[in-house]
Amino acid sequence: MDNLSSLDLELFLELNSWHTPWLNSIMVFFSSQLIWLPLIAIIFFMATKQLARKDFFIFILFLTLAIIASDVTSSYILKNIFERLRPCRVPEIKDFINNFGQKCGGRFGFVSSHAANSICIIAFSLILLKFKSKKFYLLWILPIFVGFSRIYLGVHYPGDILGGFIVGAIWASTLAVIFKSYQLRSKTT
């Protein structure tokens, strides 16, 4: 476990060192909630085109439940179980972290809620909706940028991001399977 933590710290310090002034505001944007507004609009639009009205509202309900489950698991359960300090809260490495005035966030960082929720939205939508253009599969890049932005801003280790991706993917898959089951049952009745 110590070797894994050491590797996580080394990788964090390396990735966090990739600071350039022109990239700072971009990384802040990828960590903000604003990044999700156009994506949610695209998902809603695609869902209205592909799903019956009743199924559309159930789809939105299940997507919301997936995000809530992902967020609660990452923010309130796992962070409090593992109590791993965010890198920006570790006194021994604070001086090595590139910081340009952004907030550190809560005390604990494992797992990243940003990573969990971002992968959850994308995975749930891409599992259930049919996108005619393969370009939509580029949406998988968005959670990667969100995850990298959290490392860049000094608030998460790479392991926090990976853990978040796993939590979000599990909840997205679970709720997508339940939604598909609901659709099958409603078609047969």
PyRosetta script that sets phi, psi and omega in degrees:
from pyrosetta import init, pose_from_sequence

init()
pose = pose_from_sequence("MDNLSSLDLELFLELNSWHTPWLNSIMVFFSSQLIWLPLIAIIFFMATKQLARKDFFIFILFLTLAIIASDVTSSYILKNIFERLRPCRVPEIKDFINNFGQKCGGRFGFVSSHAANSICIIAFSLILLKFKSKKFYLLWILPIFVGFSRIYLGVHYPGDILGGFIVGAIWASTLAVIFKSYQLRSKTT")
pose.set_psi(1, -36.5)
pose.set_omega(1, 179.1)
pose.set_phi(2, -64.2)
pose.set_psi(2, -38.9)
pose.set_omega(2, 178.6)
pose.set_phi(3, -63.8)
pose.set_psi(3, -39.1)
pose.set_omega(3, 179.1)
pose.set_phi(4, -65.8)
pose.set_psi(4, -44.0)
pose.set_omega(4, 177.5)
pose.set_phi(5, -63.3)
pose.set_psi(5, -39.8)
pose.set_omega(5, 178.9)
pose.set_phi(6, -64.6)
pose.set_psi(6, -43.6)
pose.set_omega(6, 177.7)
pose.set_phi(7, -64.0)
pose.set_psi(7, -41.2)
pose.set_omega(7, 178.5)
pose.set_phi(8, -61.0)
pose.set_psi(8, -43.6)
pose.set_omega(8, 179.1)
pose.set_phi(9, -64.6)
pose.set_psi(9, -45.9)
pose.set_omega(9, 179.2)
pose.set_phi(10, -60.3)
pose.set_psi(10, -45.8)
pose.set_omega(10, 179.8)
pose.set_phi(11, -64.7)
pose.set_psi(11, -41.1)
pose.set_omega(11, 176.8)
pose.set_phi(12, -58.1)
pose.set_psi(12, -51.4)
pose.set_omega(12, -177.6)
pose.set_phi(13, -61.7)
pose.set_psi(13, -36.9)
pose.set_omega(13, 178.1)
pose.set_phi(14, -66.0)
pose.set_psi(14, -51.5)
pose.set_omega(14, -178.0)
pose.set_phi(15, -66.4)
pose.set_psi(15, -37.5)
pose.set_omega(15, 179.5)
pose.set_phi(16, -68.2)
pose.set_psi(16, -21.9)
pose.set_omega(16, -179.1)
pose.set_phi(17, -79.3)
pose.set_psi(17, -5.6)
pose.set_omega(17, -178.0)
pose.set_phi(18, -79.2)
pose.set_psi(18, 33.2)
pose.set_omega(18, -177.2)
pose.set_phi(19, -76.0)
pose.set_psi(19, 135.6)
pose.set_omega(19, 168.4)
pose.set_phi(20, -140.4)
pose.set_psi(20, 142.0)
pose.set_omega(20, -175.4)
pose.set_phi(21, -55.6)
pose.set_psi(21, -37.5)
pose.set_omega(21, -177.3)
pose.set_phi(22, -69.5)
pose.set_psi(22, -20.9)
pose.set_omega(22, -178.0)
pose.set_phi(23, -88.0)
pose.set_psi(23, -19.6)
pose.set_omega(23, -175.4)
pose.set_phi(24, -55.3)
pose.set_psi(24, -51.4)
pose.set_omega(24, -177.3)
pose.set_phi(25, -68.4)
pose.set_psi(25, -29.9)
pose.set_omega(25, 177.2)
pose.set_phi(26, -66.4)
pose.set_psi(26, -43.0)
pose.set_omega(26, 179.8)
pose.set_phi(27, -67.8)
pose.set_psi(27, -36.4)
pose.set_omega(27, 175.1)
pose.set_phi(28, -62.5)
pose.set_psi(28, -41.4)
pose.set_omega(28, 178.3)
pose.set_phi(29, -61.5)
pose.set_psi(29, -44.3)
pose.set_omega(29, -179.6)
pose.set_phi(30, -66.8)
pose.set_psi(30, -21.0)
pose.set_omega(30, 176.7)
pose.set_phi(31, -90.6)
pose.set_psi(31, -6.5)
pose.set_omega(31, -177.5)
pose.set_phi(32, -87.7)
pose.set_psi(32, 170.0)
pose.set_omega(32, 178.1)
pose.set_phi(33, -78.7)
pose.set_psi(33, -18.9)
pose.set_omega(33, -177.4)
pose.set_phi(34, -61.4)
pose.set_psi(34, -28.4)
pose.set_omega(34, -178.2)
pose.set_phi(35, -60.7)
pose.set_psi(35, -25.3)
pose.set_omega(35, -173.2)
pose.set_phi(36, -87.4)
pose.set_psi(36, -17.5)
pose.set_omega(36, -177.2)
pose.set_phi(37, -60.7)
pose.set_psi(37, -50.6)
pose.set_omega(37, 178.4)
pose.set_phi(38, -65.0)
pose.set_psi(38, -35.8)
pose.set_omega(38, 179.7)
pose.set_phi(39, -64.4)
pose.set_psi(39, -46.8)
pose.set_omega(39, 178.8)
pose.set_phi(40, -61.1)
pose.set_psi(40, -40.0)
pose.set_omega(40, 178.3)
pose.set_phi(41, -61.2)
pose.set_psi(41, -42.8)
pose.set_omega(41, 178.5)
pose.set_phi(42, -63.7)
pose.set_psi(42, -44.5)
pose.set_omega(42, -179.3)
pose.set_phi(43, -63.0)
pose.set_psi(43, -46.1)
pose.set_omega(43, 178.5)
pose.set_phi(44, -60.7)
pose.set_psi(44, -44.4)
pose.set_omega(44, -179.8)
pose.set_phi(45, -60.3)
pose.set_psi(45, -48.2)
pose.set_omega(45, -179.6)
pose.set_phi(46, -63.0)
pose.set_psi(46, -39.7)
pose.set_omega(46, -179.7)
pose.set_phi(47, -65.8)
pose.set_psi(47, -38.9)
pose.set_omega(47, 179.1)
pose.set_phi(48, -66.6)
pose.set_psi(48, -30.7)
pose.set_omega(48, 179.9)
pose.set_phi(49, -76.1)
pose.set_psi(49, -29.9)
pose.set_omega(49, -171.1)
pose.set_phi(50, -104.2)
pose.set_psi(50, -20.2)
pose.set_omega(50, -173.7)
pose.set_phi(51, -114.8)
pose.set_psi(51, 147.7)
pose.set_omega(51, 172.3)
pose.set_phi(52, -62.9)
pose.set_psi(52, 157.4)
pose.set_omega(52, -175.3)
pose.set_phi(53, -52.5)
pose.set_psi(53, -48.6)
pose.set_omega(53, -179.9)
pose.set_phi(54, -61.8)
pose.set_psi(54, -44.6)
pose.set_omega(54, 179.6)
pose.set_phi(55, -65.3)
pose.set_psi(55, -33.4)
pose.set_omega(55, 178.9)
pose.set_phi(56, -59.8)
pose.set_psi(56, -47.4)
pose.set_omega(56, -178.6)
pose.set_phi(57, -67.1)
pose.set_psi(57, -36.0)
pose.set_omega(57, 176.2)
pose.set_phi(58, -68.0)
pose.set_psi(58, -39.6)
pose.set_omega(58, 176.0)
pose.set_phi(59, -57.4)
pose.set_psi(59, -47.5)
pose.set_omega(59, 179.7)
pose.set_phi(60, -62.7)
pose.set_psi(60, -41.0)
pose.set_omega(60, 177.7)
pose.set_phi(61, -60.5)
pose.set_psi(61, -48.0)
pose.set_omega(61, -178.4)
pose.set_phi(62, -67.5)
pose.set_psi(62, -37.6)
pose.set_omega(62, 175.8)
pose.set_phi(63, -62.2)
pose.set_psi(63, -44.2)
pose.set_omega(63, 178.2)
pose.set_phi(64, -62.0)
pose.set_psi(64, -44.3)
pose.set_omega(64, 178.0)
pose.set_phi(65, -62.2)
pose.set_psi(65, -39.4)
pose.set_omega(65, 178.8)
pose.set_phi(66, -63.1)
pose.set_psi(66, -43.7)
pose.set_omega(66, 179.8)
pose.set_phi(67, -66.3)
pose.set_psi(67, -43.1)
pose.set_omega(67, 178.9)
pose.set_phi(68, -62.1)
pose.set_psi(68, -45.6)
pose.set_omega(68, 179.7)
pose.set_phi(69, -62.3)
pose.set_psi(69, -43.0)
pose.set_omega(69, 178.7)
pose.set_phi(70, -62.1)
pose.set_psi(70, -45.4)
pose.set_omega(70, -177.4)
pose.set_phi(71, -68.2)
pose.set_psi(71, -44.1)
pose.set_omega(71, -180.0)
pose.set_phi(72, -64.7)
pose.set_psi(72, -43.0)
pose.set_omega(72, 179.5)
pose.set_phi(73, -61.4)
pose.set_psi(73, -45.3)
pose.set_omega(73, -176.7)
pose.set_phi(74, -77.4)
pose.set_psi(74, -45.6)
pose.set_omega(74, -173.2)
pose.set_phi(75, -78.3)
pose.set_psi(75, -39.0)
pose.set_omega(75, -170.7)
pose.set_phi(76, -110.0)
pose.set_psi(76, -29.7)
pose.set_omega(76, -176.9)
pose.set_phi(77, -93.1)
pose.set_psi(77, -64.4)
pose.set_omega(77, -173.6)
pose.set_phi(78, -67.0)
pose.set_psi(78, -39.7)
pose.set_omega(78, 178.7)
pose.set_phi(79, -60.5)
pose.set_psi(79, -38.2)
pose.set_omega(79, -179.8)
pose.set_phi(80, -79.5)
pose.set_psi(80, -23.1)
pose.set_omega(80, 175.7)
pose.set_phi(81, -76.0)
pose.set_psi(81, -49.8)
pose.set_omega(81, -174.0)
pose.set_phi(82, -83.3)
pose.set_psi(82, -28.5)
pose.set_omega(82, 178.6)
pose.set_phi(83, 47.3)
pose.set_psi(83, 43.1)
pose.set_omega(83, 177.3)
pose.set_phi(84, -86.5)
pose.set_psi(84, 119.5)
pose.set_omega(84, -179.3)
pose.set_phi(85, -62.4)
pose.set_psi(85, 143.5)
pose.set_omega(85, 172.2)
pose.set_phi(86, -64.2)
pose.set_psi(86, 151.0)
pose.set_omega(86, 179.9)
pose.set_phi(87, -57.5)
pose.set_psi(87, -35.9)
pose.set_omega(87, -179.1)
pose.set_phi(88, -71.0)
pose.set_psi(88, -6.1)
pose.set_omega(88, 178.0)
pose.set_phi(89, -107.4)
pose.set_psi(89, 0.8)
pose.set_omega(89, 179.9)
pose.set_phi(90, -93.7)
pose.set_psi(90, 110.8)
pose.set_omega(90, -175.0)
pose.set_phi(91, -56.2)
pose.set_psi(91, -36.3)
pose.set_omega(91, -176.0)
pose.set_phi(92, -66.3)
pose.set_psi(92, -23.7)
pose.set_omega(92, -178.0)
pose.set_phi(93, -116.0)
pose.set_psi(93, -2.4)
pose.set_omega(93, -178.1)
pose.set_phi(94, -51.9)
pose.set_psi(94, -41.2)
pose.set_omega(94, -177.0)
pose.set_phi(95, -70.7)
pose.set_psi(95, -16.1)
pose.set_omega(95, -179.2)
pose.set_phi(96, -94.9)
pose.set_psi(96, -7.7)
pose.set_omega(96, -176.1)
pose.set_phi(97, -88.9)
pose.set_psi(97, 130.9)
pose.set_omega(97, 173.3)
pose.set_phi(98, -73.1)
pose.set_psi(98, 123.5)
pose.set_omega(98, -177.5)
pose.set_phi(99, -139.7)
pose.set_psi(99, 136.7)
pose.set_omega(99, 179.4)
pose.set_phi(100, -127.9)
pose.set_psi(100, 37.1)
pose.set_omega(100, 173.1)
pose.set_phi(101, 98.9)
pose.set_psi(101, 0.0)
pose.set_omega(101, 179.6)
pose.set_phi(102, -75.8)
pose.set_psi(102, 161.5)
pose.set_omega(102, -179.7)
pose.set_phi(103, -75.7)
pose.set_psi(103, 152.4)
pose.set_omega(103, -179.6)
pose.set_phi(104, -81.6)
pose.set_psi(104, -32.5)
pose.set_omega(104, -176.1)
pose.set_phi(105, 97.7)
pose.set_psi(105, -168.1)
pose.set_omega(105, -179.4)
pose.set_phi(106, -62.7)
pose.set_psi(106, 178.3)
pose.set_omega(106, -175.0)
pose.set_phi(107, -70.0)
pose.set_psi(107, -43.4)
pose.set_omega(107, -173.6)
pose.set_phi(108, -105.5)
pose.set_psi(108, 153.6)
pose.set_omega(108, -173.8)
pose.set_phi(109, -123.9)
pose.set_psi(109, -13.4)
pose.set_omega(109, -177.3)
pose.set_phi(110, -99.6)
pose.set_psi(110, 111.6)
pose.set_omega(110, 13.3)
pose.set_phi(111, -109.1)
pose.set_psi(111, 163.3)
pose.set_omega(111, -179.4)
pose.set_phi(112, -72.4)
pose.set_psi(112, 120.4)
pose.set_omega(112, 177.5)
pose.set_phi(113, -68.4)
pose.set_psi(113, -37.5)
pose.set_omega(113, 177.8)
pose.set_phi(114, -58.6)
pose.set_psi(114, -46.5)
pose.set_omega(114, -179.6)
pose.set_phi(115, -64.9)
pose.set_psi(115, -45.4)
pose.set_omega(115, -178.5)
pose.set_phi(116, -60.9)
pose.set_psi(116, -48.6)
pose.set_omega(116, -175.8)
pose.set_phi(117, -70.4)
pose.set_psi(117, -36.2)
pose.set_omega(117, -179.1)
pose.set_phi(118, -67.2)
pose.set_psi(118, -44.7)
pose.set_omega(118, 179.9)
pose.set_phi(119, -69.8)
pose.set_psi(119, -32.3)
pose.set_omega(119, -179.9)
pose.set_phi(120, -62.5)
pose.set_psi(120, -47.0)
pose.set_omega(120, -179.6)
pose.set_phi(121, -61.4)
pose.set_psi(121, -48.3)
pose.set_omega(121, -176.7)
pose.set_phi(122, -66.6)
pose.set_psi(122, -49.5)
pose.set_omega(122, -176.0)
pose.set_phi(123, -62.1)
pose.set_psi(123, -47.9)
pose.set_omega(123, -179.3)
pose.set_phi(124, -56.7)
pose.set_psi(124, -47.2)
pose.set_omega(124, -177.4)
pose.set_phi(125, -67.6)
pose.set_psi(125, -43.3)
pose.set_omega(125, -177.6)
pose.set_phi(126, -73.6)
pose.set_psi(126, -24.3)
pose.set_omega(126, 175.5)
pose.set_phi(127, -70.8)
pose.set_psi(127, -40.0)
pose.set_omega(127, -170.6)
pose.set_phi(128, -97.4)
pose.set_psi(128, -26.5)
pose.set_omega(128, -177.0)
pose.set_phi(129, -103.1)
pose.set_psi(129, 147.5)
pose.set_omega(129, 178.3)
pose.set_phi(130, -99.9)
pose.set_psi(130, 117.2)
pose.set_omega(130, 178.5)
pose.set_phi(131, -101.2)
pose.set_psi(131, 120.7)
pose.set_omega(131, -176.0)
pose.set_phi(132, -65.5)
pose.set_psi(132, -36.9)
pose.set_omega(132, -179.2)
pose.set_phi(133, -92.9)
pose.set_psi(133, 134.9)
pose.set_omega(133, 177.0)
pose.set_phi(134, -66.6)
pose.set_psi(134, -15.9)
pose.set_omega(134, 179.7)
pose.set_phi(135, -60.0)
pose.set_psi(135, -28.7)
pose.set_omega(135, -179.4)
pose.set_phi(136, -64.8)
pose.set_psi(136, -22.5)
pose.set_omega(136, 177.7)
pose.set_phi(137, -70.8)
pose.set_psi(137, -11.8)
pose.set_omega(137, 172.6)
pose.set_phi(138, -68.1)
pose.set_psi(138, -12.4)
pose.set_omega(138, 177.3)
pose.set_phi(139, -60.3)
pose.set_psi(139, -22.4)
pose.set_omega(139, 177.0)
pose.set_phi(140, -60.9)
pose.set_psi(140, -22.5)
pose.set_omega(140, -179.7)
pose.set_phi(141, -69.7)
pose.set_psi(141, -31.0)
pose.set_omega(141, -176.4)
pose.set_phi(142, -57.1)
pose.set_psi(142, -50.2)
pose.set_omega(142, 177.4)
pose.set_phi(143, -61.4)
pose.set_psi(143, -30.4)
pose.set_omega(143, 177.8)
pose.set_phi(144, -64.9)
pose.set_psi(144, -43.0)
pose.set_omega(144, 176.9)
pose.set_phi(145, -65.8)
pose.set_psi(145, -39.6)
pose.set_omega(145, 177.8)
pose.set_phi(146, -61.7)
pose.set_psi(146, -47.3)
pose.set_omega(146, 179.3)
pose.set_phi(147, -61.0)
pose.set_psi(147, -45.4)
pose.set_omega(147, 179.4)
pose.set_phi(148, -62.8)
pose.set_psi(148, -38.0)
pose.set_omega(148, -179.4)
pose.set_phi(149, -61.0)
pose.set_psi(149, -34.4)
pose.set_omega(149, -179.8)
pose.set_phi(150, -68.6)
pose.set_psi(150, -35.3)
pose.set_omega(150, 175.4)
pose.set_phi(151, -71.7)
pose.set_psi(151, -45.2)
pose.set_omega(151, -179.8)
pose.set_phi(152, -56.5)
pose.set_psi(152, -40.5)
pose.set_omega(152, -179.1)
pose.set_phi(153, -78.9)
pose.set_psi(153, -5.5)
pose.set_omega(153, 175.3)
pose.set_phi(154, 80.8)
pose.set_psi(154, 18.2)
pose.set_omega(154, -175.3)
pose.set_phi(155, -105.5)
pose.set_psi(155, -8.5)
pose.set_omega(155, 178.8)
pose.set_phi(156, -145.7)
pose.set_psi(156, 147.3)
pose.set_omega(156, 170.0)
pose.set_phi(157, -81.5)
pose.set_psi(157, 159.1)
pose.set_omega(157, 175.0)
pose.set_phi(158, -56.8)
pose.set_psi(158, -36.1)
pose.set_omega(158, 177.9)
pose.set_phi(159, -62.5)
pose.set_psi(159, -33.5)
pose.set_omega(159, 176.4)
pose.set_phi(160, -64.2)
pose.set_psi(160, -39.8)
pose.set_omega(160, -179.4)
pose.set_phi(161, -67.8)
pose.set_psi(161, -47.7)
pose.set_omega(161, 178.9)
pose.set_phi(162, -59.5)
pose.set_psi(162, -44.7)
pose.set_omega(162, 176.8)
pose.set_phi(163, -59.7)
pose.set_psi(163, -41.5)
pose.set_omega(163, 177.6)
pose.set_phi(164, -62.9)
pose.set_psi(164, -42.6)
pose.set_omega(164, 178.0)
pose.set_phi(165, -60.1)
pose.set_psi(165, -40.0)
pose.set_omega(165, -179.8)
pose.set_phi(166, -65.8)
pose.set_psi(166, -46.7)
pose.set_omega(166, 179.6)
pose.set_phi(167, -60.6)
pose.set_psi(167, -48.0)
pose.set_omega(167, -179.4)
pose.set_phi(168, -62.8)
pose.set_psi(168, -40.8)
pose.set_omega(168, 179.9)
pose.set_phi(169, -66.5)
pose.set_psi(169, -38.6)
pose.set_omega(169, 178.9)
pose.set_phi(170, -63.4)
pose.set_psi(170, -47.5)
pose.set_omega(170, -179.5)
pose.set_phi(171, -67.2)
pose.set_psi(171, -39.5)
pose.set_omega(171, 178.5)
pose.set_phi(172, -61.1)
pose.set_psi(172, -46.8)
pose.set_omega(172, -179.1)
pose.set_phi(173, -64.6)
pose.set_psi(173, -43.9)
pose.set_omega(173, -178.7)
pose.set_phi(174, -61.6)
pose.set_psi(174, -49.5)
pose.set_omega(174, -178.7)
pose.set_phi(175, -71.1)
pose.set_psi(175, -29.9)
pose.set_omega(175, 176.3)
pose.set_phi(176, -66.5)
pose.set_psi(176, -41.1)
pose.set_omega(176, 177.5)
pose.set_phi(177, -63.7)
pose.set_psi(177, -42.5)
pose.set_omega(177, 178.9)
pose.set_phi(178, -64.7)
pose.set_psi(178, -40.9)
pose.set_omega(178, 177.9)
pose.set_phi(179, -62.4)
pose.set_psi(179, -44.4)
pose.set_omega(179, 178.2)
pose.set_phi(180, -61.7)
pose.set_psi(180, -39.5)
pose.set_omega(180, 178.0)
pose.set_phi(181, -62.6)
pose.set_psi(181, -43.2)
pose.set_omega(181, 176.7)
pose.set_phi(182, -59.3)
pose.set_psi(182, -46.1)
pose.set_omega(182, -179.4)
pose.set_phi(183, -60.3)
pose.set_psi(183, -43.3)
pose.set_omega(183, 179.7)
pose.set_phi(184, -63.5)
pose.set_psi(184, -44.2)
pose.set_omega(184, 179.2)
pose.set_phi(185, -63.4)
pose.set_psi(185, -40.5)
pose.set_omega(185, -177.9)
pose.set_phi(186, -71.8)
pose.set_psi(186, -25.5)
pose.set_omega(186, 177.7)
pose.set_phi(187, -76.3)
pose.set_psi(187, -29.9)
pose.set_omega(187, -177.4)
pose.set_phi(188, -86.9)
pose.set_psi(188, -13.3)
pose.set_omega(188, -179.2)
pose.set_phi(189, -104.1)
pose.dump_pdb("model.pdb")
